[in-house]
């Protein structure tokens, strides 16, 4: 497979996973911004901090304005991480590899592209249809995942696409977790009610699972356990790295280029730092340092993957 094709497949799914994570955080922010029950009602600040490069002053102006925040995050081309920009990039990558993906996958990416570029969308976001728009995009994102899973042949294209998907998913989970724990100074002892953690868990589609599986009142510990180490939670760091390792192994086996063994070893070290860790280790090292290290190592791995398989200089 040509390196530019592998690169496009990898980034197609990274962009689609980023768009999906963004949508879920936006929906959570939109719904909880109306919830006046919780002591510190959730605003758009998490989404604006994570998915924009705005100054703190600009975020302060936007964070309590649903319409302005939604339009900036979803549609504003000046925001290089807006949903519209991300989908445009995903479609461009998909367009260049149409012979490597199924017709159904291409059509789904194209459908999302046309939905986000339809006239009058900004007007809908200013009214009661805003939540309908967000749900529509989440549904199309879910459909992309289902269509990809049910139509793509399990070959090199599949491996590169999923390597991108789980790399991005791991980074998003670490980023979301970092933001919400920063608000409590990364202190396990600074106990917060489940109402506080609801925003984080909903944004990662893990709230229902949390209520079913975690019965103790040690909410801070429980949240970290689920988001970092729960091997049954599909958005945990552990799960994402485990899946990424599977696809990296297949990539290296089918295309053993120079540097692939070193790449596997470096990823193995990263995976081991999560696979063989526990809450005691994380608390001793410091949660902030642990999350920053995971993100740094994964970003470095992604750059090395690019140099090894995509001919990045």
N, C-alpha and C positions, 0 to 999 in steps of 0.2 A: 504494500500500500504506500502511495506517495505521502511524504511527510505533510504536505499542505492539506491533503484529504484527512489524514489522522488529526491534524490540528483543528480543522473545521468541525469534525465530529465531536471532538472533546469539548470545544467551546460552545457548540450548539446546545449540548445538554447542561453545561455550566450556566449558560445564560437562562435556559428554561427553568432550571432549579432555582436560580436567583430570583427570577420573576415570581415563581411560586411562593418562595419564602417571603418576598416583599408583599404579595397579595394577602397572605395570612396575617402578617403583622398589621397591614392596613385595615383589614376587617376587624381585627381585635381592637385596634385604636379607635376606629369609628364607633363600634358598639359600646365600648367601655367609656368613651368620652361623654356619653349620656348618663352614665351610672353615677349618681350622686351619693350612693350608699357608702362606697368605700371612702376611707378617710382622705386619701390622696388620689382623687379621680384621675385616671390615666388620660394623658393628652397625646398629641402627635409627636412629642419629643423623641421617643425611642426610634420611630421610623425615620424622622428627619435627621437624627444623629447618625444612624447607621447607613441610610441610603442617600445622603446628600453630603455636599461639602460646604454647606452654609455656615456662616459665622454664628456664634452664640446669640448675638443680637437679632439676626434674621430669624433664627429658630424661635426665639422668644416671641417675635411678632406673628409667626405662623402657627405655633403649636396649639393654640386654642381656637383656631379658625378652621372648621371642618372642610369647607369648600376650597379655601385657598391651599390648605395642606394636601387635600386629595388631588387637586389639579396639578400641583407642583410635582407630587410623587408619581402620579399616573401619566401625565401628558406633557409636561414642560420639557422641551428639547434642550433648554439651558442646563437642566439637571442631567448630567451624563449617566446617572444611575436611575433615571426614571423608567417606569414600566415600558413606556413607549419606545424609548431608546434601546432598552434591553431586548425587546421583542424585534425591533428592526435589525439589531445585530444578530440575533438568533436566526432570523429569516435569511439574512445575507449568507450566513454559514450554511444553512440548509440548502439554499439555492445552488451553492457551489458543489454540493455532494449529492445531488438528486439521484445519481446512479448508484449511490451507496446506501441510501435509505429507501424505505418503501414509499409507494405512492400515497398511502394513507398518512404516514408521518409528515410528509411534505404538505399535504392538504390541510392537516391540522395546524401546523405552524402558520401556513398561509391564512387560514381562517382567523386565527388570533391576531395576526398582523392587520387584516382588514377590519376587524372589530375595533382595535385600538385606534385606527386611523379614520373611523367613520365620522362624518360631519355631525355636529350637534352633541358630541359626547361630553364636552365641557359643560354644556347647559344642563345635561342630565345630572352631572355631579353636583350642581348647585341646588338641587331639589331633593324631594323624597325618593327619587329613583336611584340615588347614589349607592345605596346598599344593594340594589338589584344589579347595578353595573358591576360592583365588586364581586358579587356572587357569580355572575355570568363568567367573569374572567377566571375565577377559581374553578368553576366547572370545566371550562375549556382546558385549563392546566391539568386537571385530573384526567380529562379525556386524552390529552397528549401522553400522559404516563401510561394509561391503559392501552392506547393504540400502539405505542412504541413497544410495550411489553408483549402484546399479542400478535404483532405483525413482523417485527424485526428478526431476521435470522441470527442465530447465536454464533457470530463470527467476529472478525476483527473490528468491524464497524460497531457492533454491539459492545465490545469490550472498551473501545475508546469513548463511546458515548457514556457508558456507565462509570468509567473512571472520572469523567468530568462531573457527572451528576453527584457522586458521593464525595468527591473533593469539595465541591461547593456546599453540599449539605452539611458536612462537618464544620466548615468555616462559618456558616450561618448559625449553627447551634452554638458554637463557641462564642460568636459575636453577640448573639442575643443574651446568652447567659452572662457574659462579661458586663453588658450594659445594666441588666437588672440587679446583679450583685454589687456593682459599683455604687448603686444607690444606697446600699446598706454597708458600705465600706468593706465588702468581701468578708464580713465577720459572721461566722457560723453562729456565734452566740447572740448576735443581734437579731433575735427571733422575730419573724414576721408571720402574720396570719396568712392562711391560704388565700384570702382575698387579694393580698398583695401579689402573690405568685401566680394568680389566675391569669394575668395578662401575658406573662412569659409562657405559661403552659398552653394557653389557647393559641398563641402565635406559632407554637410548634406542634399543634394538634395533639397535645398530650395531656390535656386537663382531665378528660373522662378516664383515661387510663390511670392517672395519678389518684383520683378519688377511689377507684376500684382496688388498687394494689397497695396504696400506702396509707395505713390506718393510724400510725403513730402521730403525735403532735409535733414531732421534730421536723417542721416544714422545711427549714433551710437545708438540713441534711438530706431530707427526702428528695427535694428538687435536684440537688447536685447528683445524688445517686441515680436518679432517672435520666437526667440529661447527659451525664457523662458515661455512666457505666452499665445502664440497663440494656442487656443484649437482646431483649425482646421489644424494645422501643425503637421503631424504624428511623427516628430522627436523633437518636443518641450519638455521641461522638464515637463510642465503642462500636456501635452497629455500622455507622458510616465507614469507619476505618476498616472494619472487618470485610465489608463488601468491596471496598476499593482495593484491598489487598488481593482479593480473589480475581478481580479483573486485571490488575497489574501482573499477577502471576501468569494469566493467560496471554497477555500482551508480550511479556518477556519470553514465554515459551514459543509463541508463534513467530516472533520477530526478535531473535537474540542478537541485537546490535551491540556495538562497542559501548560499554558503560551501563548496559542493562543489569548486570549483576550488582554493580555498585548502587544502582538505583533501587534495586530490590532490598539491599541491605539497609540503606538509609531509611526506606519506608518501614522496614521491619523494626528499626529502632524507635521510630515514631509510634508505630502501633503498640509496641511493647510498653511504652511509657503510659499508655492508657489501659491496655489489656491486663497488665500486672500491677496496676495501681489500685488504690481504694481510698475511702474517705479519710482515713487516718493519715495516709501519705499526703494527700492533697491539703488537709488542714495544717499539717506540719510544715509543708513547703510554702503554703500560702496559695489560696485559690486564684488570686489575680496573677501571680507569677506562673502558675500552672497553665491557666488559660492562654496567657500571652505566649508561653513557650510552645504550646500545641499549635496555635495559629501561625507563629513564626516558622516552626518546623514544616508545617504543611505548605505554607507559601514557598518556602525554599525548595521543598520537594517538587512542587508544581513547576517552578523555574527549571529545575534539573530535568524533569520529565520533558519539558519543552526543548531543552538543549539536546537531550538524548534522542528523542523521537520526532520532533517537529523542526529540527535544524535552526533553532533560535540561536543567535549569536550571543 
